[in-house]
Amino acid sequence: MIDDKSPYYRCTPATVLENENFKLCWNRSILTDKTIPFNPPDITFMNKKIKNTFSIDIAVPNTHNLAKTITDEQNKYLENEICAMWKQKAAQVIPIVISSTGVIPKSLSQSLTRLNLHLNTYIQPQKSAILGTCSIVRNFLIYK
């Protein structure tokens, strides 16, 4: 939906991108009958033709919180609510979790497979998480 090939760190995505087949929402709340804590998901991808929705939630926790974060991300959204409200055949919550030190859980390959992405797709986000952590540490040390 975007032909721009600029680096990911310079990208400022629009809140909603849409064409006749797909709808992609970035950081936009999902309206549901029940209150969902920590709504919105990071990315909501809807395939209009096959009526399938993916709620992709990205997290960069500390390494010792990896398992808890994955569980929290999976339990956060109500797939049944999304199916009923948006008249979808299926809705899936897909957690993308990489620790702040670059550790990746085994479940990340399952998430990438569910999104039909190549298994090496994790490399760029992993590098970004590590560089972000280094930047935070560097700023902290300079501040002291």
N, CA and C atoms as a LAMMPS dump frame, in Angstrom:
ITEM: TIMESTEP
0
ITEM: NUMBER OF ATOMS
432
ITEM: BOX BOUNDS ff ff ff
-5.0000000000000000e+02 5.0000000000000000e+02
-5.0000000000000000e+02 5.0000000000000000e+02
-5.0000000000000000e+02 5.0000000000000000e+02
ITEM: ATOMS id mol type element x y z
1 1 1 N 0.813 -1.196 0
2 1 2 C 0 0 0
3 1 3 C 0.855 1.258 0
4 2 1 N 2.139 1.107 0.38
5 2 2 C 3.064 2.237 0.353
6 2 3 C 4.234 1.857 -0.546
7 3 1 N 4.589 2.746 -1.474
8 3 2 C 5.717 2.491 -2.357
9 3 3 C 7.009 3.118 -1.856
10 4 1 N 6.935 3.879 -0.761
11 4 2 C 8.097 4.551 -0.197
12 4 3 C 9.091 3.53 0.355
13 5 1 N 10.349 3.658 0.007
14 5 2 C 11.382 2.718 0.456
15 5 3 C 12.322 3.351 1.483
16 6 1 N 11.849 4.343 2.227
17 6 2 C 12.689 4.986 3.228
18 6 3 C 12.928 4.038 4.398
19 7 1 N 14.014 4.235 5.162
20 7 2 C 14.301 3.359 6.307
21 7 3 C 13.174 3.407 7.344
22 8 1 N 13.024 2.317 8.084
23 8 2 C 11.926 2.199 9.048
24 8 3 C 11.94 3.303 10.097
25 9 1 N 13.125 3.778 10.489
26 9 2 C 13.2 4.775 11.55
27 9 3 C 12.812 6.172 11.068
28 10 1 N 12.655 6.361 9.772
29 10 2 C 12.205 7.649 9.24
30 10 3 C 10.735 7.611 8.838
31 11 1 N 10.143 6.459 8.939
32 11 2 C 8.755 6.279 8.506
33 11 3 C 7.781 6.834 9.54
34 12 1 N 6.846 7.638 9.086
35 12 2 C 5.749 8.095 9.935
36 12 3 C 4.461 7.628 9.26
37 13 1 N 3.967 6.475 9.682
38 13 2 C 2.818 5.901 8.984
39 13 3 C 1.528 6.679 9.225
40 14 1 N 0.671 6.633 8.233
41 14 2 C -0.662 7.205 8.395
42 14 3 C -1.453 6.31 9.351
43 15 1 N -2.431 6.858 10.002
44 15 2 C -3.228 6.081 10.949
45 15 3 C -3.981 4.956 10.258
46 16 1 N -4.492 5.232 9.05
47 16 2 C -5.241 4.22 8.305
48 16 3 C -4.791 4.234 6.844
49 17 1 N -4.458 3.048 6.333
50 17 2 C -4.195 2.857 4.904
51 17 3 C -5.22 1.846 4.415
52 18 1 N -5.844 2.154 3.273
53 18 2 C -6.915 1.278 2.82
54 18 3 C -6.981 1.257 1.304
55 19 1 N -7.257 0.078 0.756
56 19 2 C -7.604 -0.069 -0.655
57 19 3 C -8.788 -1.027 -0.743
58 20 1 N -9.104 -1.506 -1.94
59 20 2 C -10.301 -2.342 -2.078
60 20 3 C -10.17 -3.711 -1.414
61 21 1 N -8.936 -4.192 -1.194
62 21 2 C -8.734 -5.528 -0.624
63 21 3 C -8.332 -5.534 0.847
64 22 1 N -7.622 -4.5 1.286
65 22 2 C -7.035 -4.511 2.62
66 22 3 C -7.265 -3.196 3.352
67 23 1 N -7.214 -3.303 4.674
68 23 2 C -7.256 -2.117 5.531
69 23 3 C -6.197 -2.317 6.608
70 24 1 N -5.342 -1.327 6.782
71 24 2 C -4.258 -1.392 7.749
72 24 3 C -4.37 -0.196 8.686
73 25 1 N -4.519 -0.459 9.974
74 25 2 C -4.637 0.609 10.972
75 25 3 C -3.426 0.553 11.886
76 26 1 N -2.891 1.708 12.204
77 26 2 C -1.718 1.827 13.05
78 26 3 C -2.102 2.584 14.309
79 27 1 N -1.966 1.929 15.466
80 27 2 C -2.195 2.579 16.757
81 27 3 C -3.584 3.21 16.838
82 28 1 N -4.588 2.456 16.453
83 28 2 C -5.952 2.958 16.44
84 28 3 C -6.824 2.059 17.307
85 29 1 N -7.625 2.636 18.153
86 29 2 C -8.46 1.876 19.076
87 29 3 C -9.481 1.025 18.342
88 30 1 N -9.766 -0.131 18.931
89 30 2 C -10.805 -1.006 18.418
90 30 3 C -12.055 -0.755 19.245
91 31 1 N -13.138 -0.405 18.583
92 31 2 C -14.387 -0.154 19.289
93 31 3 C -15.089 -1.485 19.537
94 32 1 N -15.306 -1.79 20.803
95 32 2 C -15.981 -3.026 21.171
96 32 3 C -17.034 -2.723 22.236
97 33 1 N -17.937 -3.671 22.423
98 33 2 C -18.969 -3.505 23.45
99 33 3 C -18.367 -3.608 24.844
100 34 1 N -17.421 -4.525 25.006
101 34 2 C -16.759 -4.703 26.291
102 34 3 C -15.511 -3.841 26.342
103 35 1 N -15.172 -3.38 27.535
104 35 2 C -13.961 -2.591 27.715
105 35 3 C -12.745 -3.499 27.634
106 36 1 N -11.801 -3.116 26.791
107 36 2 C -10.56 -3.872 26.657
108 36 3 C -9.443 -3.012 27.218
109 37 1 N -8.738 -3.509 28.259
110 37 2 C -7.645 -2.707 28.804
111 37 3 C -6.513 -2.591 27.795
112 38 1 N -5.858 -1.467 27.807
113 38 2 C -4.708 -1.188 26.955
114 38 3 C -5.057 -1.297 25.474
115 39 1 N -6.234 -0.853 25.117
116 39 2 C -6.65 -0.773 23.735
117 39 3 C -6.003 0.5 23.199
118 40 1 N -5.321 0.563 22.166
119 40 2 C -5.38 -0.117 20.891
120 40 3 C -4.211 -1.065 20.65
121 41 1 N -4.374 -1.997 19.696
122 41 2 C -3.224 -2.79 19.281
123 41 3 C -2.3 -1.916 18.444
124 42 1 N -1.065 -2.331 18.271
125 42 2 C -0.132 -1.533 17.478
126 42 3 C -0.537 -1.514 16.006
127 43 1 N -0.864 -2.682 15.463
128 43 2 C -1.237 -2.776 14.053
129 43 3 C -2.482 -3.665 13.936
130 44 1 N -3.459 -3.207 13.169
131 44 2 C -4.624 -4.023 12.858
132 44 3 C -4.676 -4.154 11.343
133 45 1 N -4.616 -5.394 10.868
134 45 2 C -4.607 -5.665 9.436
135 45 3 C -5.847 -6.472 9.081
136 46 1 N -6.65 -5.937 8.18
137 46 2 C -7.899 -6.59 7.805
138 46 3 C -7.87 -6.938 6.316
139 47 1 N -8.095 -8.213 6.009
140 47 2 C -8.247 -8.667 4.63
141 47 3 C -9.743 -8.657 4.337
142 48 1 N -10.176 -7.725 3.516
143 48 2 C -11.602 -7.551 3.262
144 48 3 C -12.205 -8.683 2.439
145 49 1 N -11.408 -9.276 1.563
146 49 2 C -11.942 -10.333 0.694
147 49 3 C -12.255 -11.606 1.474
148 50 1 N -11.303 -12.071 2.291
149 50 2 C -11.539 -13.32 3.022
150 50 3 C -12.059 -13.071 4.444
151 51 1 N -12.248 -11.793 4.796
152 51 2 C -12.797 -11.395 6.098
153 51 3 C -12.008 -11.994 7.259
154 52 1 N -10.722 -11.659 7.262
155 52 2 C -9.811 -12.125 8.303
156 52 3 C -9.081 -10.911 8.869
157 53 1 N -8.988 -10.825 10.177
158 53 2 C -8.335 -9.685 10.824
159 53 3 C -7.206 -10.168 11.714
160 54 1 N -6.074 -9.476 11.634
161 54 2 C -4.927 -9.737 12.491
162 54 3 C -4.697 -8.509 13.366
163 55 1 N -4.65 -8.715 14.676
164 55 2 C -4.257 -7.659 15.604
165 55 3 C -2.818 -7.956 16.01
166 56 1 N -1.907 -7.14 15.545
167 56 2 C -0.487 -7.37 15.781
168 56 3 C -0.04 -6.427 16.889
169 57 1 N 0.461 -7.004 17.952
170 57 2 C 0.912 -6.2 19.077
171 57 3 C 2.407 -6.405 19.27
172 58 1 N 3.137 -5.318 19.291
173 58 2 C 4.592 -5.347 19.374
174 58 3 C 5.003 -4.938 20.787
175 59 1 N 5.929 -5.7 21.358
176 59 2 C 6.405 -5.377 22.708
177 59 3 C 7.91 -5.599 22.779
178 60 1 N 8.58 -4.75 23.552
179 60 2 C 10.014 -4.88 23.795
180 60 3 C 10.224 -4.843 25.313
181 61 1 N 9.994 -5.992 25.973
182 61 2 C 10.156 -6.053 27.43
183 61 3 C 11.592 -6.358 27.817
184 62 1 N 11.836 -6.356 29.109
185 62 2 C 13.114 -6.82 29.63
186 62 3 C 13.172 -8.336 29.433
187 63 1 N 14.346 -8.893 29.37
188 63 2 C 14.504 -10.306 29.051
189 63 3 C 13.762 -11.221 30.029
190 64 1 N 13.79 -10.923 31.311
191 64 2 C 13.139 -11.8 32.284
192 64 3 C 11.612 -11.708 32.238
193 65 1 N 11.052 -10.766 31.476
194 65 2 C 9.595 -10.628 31.353
195 65 3 C 9.059 -11.15 30.029
196 66 1 N 9.873 -11.855 29.254
197 66 2 C 9.448 -12.299 27.922
198 66 3 C 8.192 -13.174 27.963
199 67 1 N 8.196 -14.232 28.732
200 67 2 C 7.072 -15.175 28.763
201 67 3 C 5.793 -14.49 29.243
202 68 1 N 5.894 -13.674 30.28
203 68 2 C 4.725 -12.972 30.813
204 68 3 C 4.155 -11.999 29.776
205 69 1 N 5.027 -11.318 29.06
206 69 2 C 4.575 -10.36 28.056
207 69 3 C 3.839 -11.053 26.921
208 70 1 N 4.345 -12.199 26.478
209 70 2 C 3.688 -12.941 25.402
210 70 3 C 2.291 -13.364 25.839
211 71 1 N 2.162 -13.873 27.054
212 71 2 C 0.859 -14.28 27.576
213 71 3 C -0.084 -13.087 27.681
214 72 1 N 0.418 -11.968 28.194
215 72 2 C -0.406 -10.765 28.321
216 72 3 C -0.892 -10.274 26.957
217 73 1 N -0.004 -10.298 25.959
218 73 2 C -0.367 -9.821 24.625
219 73 3 C -1.457 -10.705 24.01
220 74 1 N -1.367 -12.007 24.208
221 74 2 C -2.35 -12.919 23.633
222 74 3 C -3.714 -12.79 24.317
223 75 1 N -3.728 -12.477 25.595
224 75 2 C -4.983 -12.392 26.339
225 75 3 C -5.606 -10.999 26.305
226 76 1 N -4.94 -10.06 25.685
227 76 2 C -5.374 -8.671 25.756
228 76 3 C -6.642 -8.378 24.953
229 77 1 N -6.762 -8.945 23.793
230 77 2 C -7.872 -8.608 22.91
231 77 3 C -8.854 -9.755 22.794
232 78 1 N -10.066 -9.42 22.522
233 78 2 C -11.118 -10.419 22.419
234 78 3 C -11.415 -10.684 20.941
235 79 1 N -10.935 -11.815 20.446
236 79 2 C -11.126 -12.146 19.04
237 79 3 C -12.607 -12.24 18.687
238 80 1 N -13.413 -12.8 19.596
239 80 2 C -14.847 -12.951 19.335
240 80 3 C -15.535 -11.605 19.179
241 81 1 N -15.102 -10.645 19.983
242 81 2 C -15.67 -9.294 19.892
243 81 3 C -15.372 -8.68 18.524
244 82 1 N -14.139 -8.835 18.06
245 82 2 C -13.741 -8.276 16.774
246 82 3 C -14.545 -8.928 15.649
247 83 1 N -14.686 -10.252 15.69
248 83 2 C -15.453 -10.97 14.659
249 83 3 C -16.893 -10.491 14.613
250 84 1 N -17.513 -10.349 15.768
251 84 2 C -18.913 -9.949 15.82
252 84 3 C -19.122 -8.499 15.375
253 85 1 N -18.271 -7.611 15.854
254 85 2 C -18.448 -6.189 15.566
255 85 3 C -18.151 -5.853 14.104
256 86 1 N -17.106 -6.478 13.548
257 86 2 C -16.686 -6.146 12.186
258 86 3 C -17.154 -7.169 11.156
259 87 1 N -17.953 -8.144 11.571
260 87 2 C -18.459 -9.198 10.684
261 87 3 C -17.316 -9.905 9.958
262 88 1 N -16.362 -10.381 10.734
263 88 2 C -15.212 -11.103 10.203
264 88 3 C -15.382 -12.599 10.431
265 89 1 N -14.808 -13.411 9.543
266 89 2 C -14.838 -14.859 9.723
267 89 3 C -13.851 -15.295 10.797
268 90 1 N -12.701 -14.61 10.866
269 90 2 C -11.682 -14.976 11.846
270 90 3 C -10.929 -13.728 12.291
271 91 1 N -10.48 -13.76 13.526
272 91 2 C -9.641 -12.691 14.068
273 91 3 C -8.555 -13.354 14.905
274 92 1 N -7.337 -12.894 14.738
275 92 2 C -6.212 -13.477 15.46
276 92 3 C -5.379 -12.374 16.098
277 93 1 N -4.92 -12.64 17.303
278 93 2 C -3.977 -11.746 17.965
279 93 3 C -2.597 -12.344 17.78
280 94 1 N -1.682 -11.556 17.244
281 94 2 C -0.336 -12.047 16.979
282 94 3 C 0.66 -11.173 17.723
283 95 1 N 1.308 -11.728 18.758
284 95 2 C 2.311 -10.952 19.483
285 95 3 C 3.669 -11.013 18.786
286 96 1 N 4.288 -9.871 18.637
287 96 2 C 5.664 -9.776 18.147
288 96 3 C 6.466 -9.245 19.329
289 97 1 N 7.219 -10.14 19.963
290 97 2 C 7.932 -9.782 21.188
291 97 3 C 9.415 -10.055 21.006
292 98 1 N 10.229 -9.022 21.232
293 98 2 C 11.688 -9.13 21.208
294 98 3 C 12.184 -8.395 22.444
295 99 1 N 13.05 -9.025 23.217
296 99 2 C 13.499 -8.378 24.455
297 99 3 C 14.399 -7.184 24.152
298 100 1 N 14.561 -6.338 25.136
299 100 2 C 15.369 -5.134 24.973
300 100 3 C 16.84 -5.444 24.71
301 101 1 N 17.258 -6.662 25.03
302 101 2 C 18.646 -7.056 24.761
303 101 3 C 18.757 -7.904 23.495
304 102 1 N 17.658 -8.051 22.75
305 102 2 C 17.676 -8.771 21.489
306 102 3 C 17.305 -10.233 21.578
307 103 1 N 16.969 -10.723 22.768
308 103 2 C 16.568 -12.116 22.913
309 103 3 C 15.193 -12.293 22.267
310 104 1 N 15.055 -13.363 21.453
311 104 2 C 13.772 -13.623 20.819
312 104 3 C 13.2 -14.94 21.332
313 105 1 N 11.904 -14.975 21.607
314 105 2 C 11.289 -16.219 22.088
315 105 3 C 11.029 -17.176 20.922
316 106 1 N 10.829 -18.447 21.247
317 106 2 C 10.528 -19.443 20.222
318 106 3 C 9.223 -19.128 19.5
319 107 1 N 8.305 -18.503 20.2
320 107 2 C 6.993 -18.218 19.616
321 107 3 C 7.043 -17.162 18.508
322 108 1 N 8.155 -16.433 18.394
323 108 2 C 8.249 -15.404 17.354
324 108 3 C 8.184 -16.028 15.962
325 109 1 N 8.803 -17.184 15.773
326 109 2 C 8.751 -17.828 14.45
327 109 3 C 7.315 -18.228 14.108
328 110 1 N 6.535 -18.642 15.106
329 110 2 C 5.123 -18.97 14.876
330 110 3 C 4.34 -17.728 14.465
331 111 1 N 4.628 -16.611 15.118
332 111 2 C 3.939 -15.361 14.781
333 111 3 C 4.265 -14.924 13.358
334 112 1 N 5.532 -15.018 12.976
335 112 2 C 5.929 -14.627 11.626
336 112 3 C 5.306 -15.554 10.579
337 113 1 N 5.216 -16.831 10.888
338 113 2 C 4.601 -17.791 9.971
339 113 3 C 3.113 -17.491 9.804
340 114 1 N 2.428 -17.152 10.895
341 114 2 C 1.006 -16.821 10.82
342 114 3 C 0.757 -15.583 9.972
343 115 1 N 1.75 -14.682 9.915
344 115 2 C 1.625 -13.479 9.098
345 115 3 C 2.146 -13.688 7.679
346 116 1 N 2.599 -14.894 7.363
347 116 2 C 3.151 -15.219 6.045
348 116 3 C 4.428 -14.425 5.755
349 117 1 N 5.234 -14.176 6.772
350 117 2 C 6.494 -13.459 6.616
351 117 3 C 7.649 -14.45 6.672
352 118 1 N 8.743 -14.087 6.044
353 118 2 C 9.936 -14.933 6.072
354 118 3 C 10.457 -15.002 7.502
355 119 1 N 10.986 -16.141 7.892
356 119 2 C 11.442 -16.335 9.273
357 119 3 C 12.597 -15.414 9.656
358 120 1 N 13.356 -14.906 8.686
359 120 2 C 14.455 -13.978 8.993
360 120 3 C 13.982 -12.536 9.154
361 121 1 N 12.684 -12.31 9.124
362 121 2 C 12.14 -10.957 9.262
363 121 3 C 12.455 -10.354 10.628
364 122 1 N 12.715 -11.191 11.615
365 122 2 C 12.983 -10.699 12.972
366 122 3 C 14.3 -9.933 13.071
367 123 1 N 15.208 -10.078 12.128
368 123 2 C 16.556 -9.515 12.246
369 123 3 C 16.529 -7.995 12.37
370 124 1 N 15.779 -7.306 11.518
371 124 2 C 15.733 -5.838 11.563
372 124 3 C 15.094 -5.32 12.856
373 125 1 N 13.947 -5.851 13.312
374 125 2 C 13.41 -5.399 14.6
375 125 3 C 14.334 -5.724 15.774
376 126 1 N 15.025 -6.856 15.705
377 126 2 C 15.965 -7.22 16.764
378 126 3 C 17.097 -6.194 16.827
379 127 1 N 17.625 -5.82 15.687
380 127 2 C 18.686 -4.817 15.626
381 127 3 C 18.181 -3.477 16.162
382 128 1 N 16.95 -3.127 15.803
383 128 2 C 16.361 -1.871 16.263
384 128 3 C 16.2 -1.858 17.778
385 129 1 N 15.755 -2.989 18.361
386 129 2 C 15.587 -3.067 19.818
387 129 3 C 16.927 -2.913 20.53
388 130 1 N 17.952 -3.574 20.01
389 130 2 C 19.281 -3.486 20.632
390 130 3 C 19.837 -2.058 20.528
391 131 1 N 19.709 -1.433 19.367
392 131 2 C 20.199 -0.065 19.194
393 131 3 C 19.427 0.915 20.08
394 132 1 N 18.115 0.682 20.239
395 132 2 C 17.316 1.537 21.129
396 132 3 C 17.764 1.413 22.573
397 133 1 N 18.046 0.186 23.009
398 133 2 C 18.535 -0.033 24.373
399 133 3 C 19.893 0.629 24.565
400 134 1 N 20.774 0.492 23.576
401 134 2 C 22.098 1.134 23.66
402 134 3 C 21.966 2.654 23.749
403 135 1 N 21.03 3.207 22.996
404 135 2 C 20.813 4.655 23.024
405 135 3 C 20.329 5.114 24.394
406 136 1 N 19.428 4.352 25
407 136 2 C 18.928 4.703 26.335
408 136 3 C 20.061 4.648 27.357
409 137 1 N 20.855 3.596 27.309
410 137 2 C 21.975 3.459 28.247
411 137 3 C 22.985 4.585 28.036
412 138 1 N 23.298 4.887 26.773
413 138 2 C 24.256 5.958 26.465
414 138 3 C 23.757 7.294 27.011
415 139 1 N 22.476 7.607 26.79
416 139 2 C 21.914 8.856 27.294
417 139 3 C 21.938 8.912 28.81
418 140 1 N 21.69 7.787 29.45
419 140 2 C 21.728 7.73 30.908
420 140 3 C 23.137 7.991 31.433
421 141 1 N 24.129 7.383 30.795
422 141 2 C 25.519 7.561 31.236
423 141 3 C 26.011 8.988 30.992
424 142 1 N 25.581 9.598 29.904
425 142 2 C 25.967 10.982 29.64
426 142 3 C 25.312 11.909 30.641
427 143 1 N 24.06 11.632 31.007
428 143 2 C 23.313 12.461 31.936
429 143 3 C 23.962 12.465 33.302
430 144 1 N 24.494 11.311 33.752
431 144 2 C 25.131 11.205 35.068
432 144 3 C 26.405 11.971 34.991
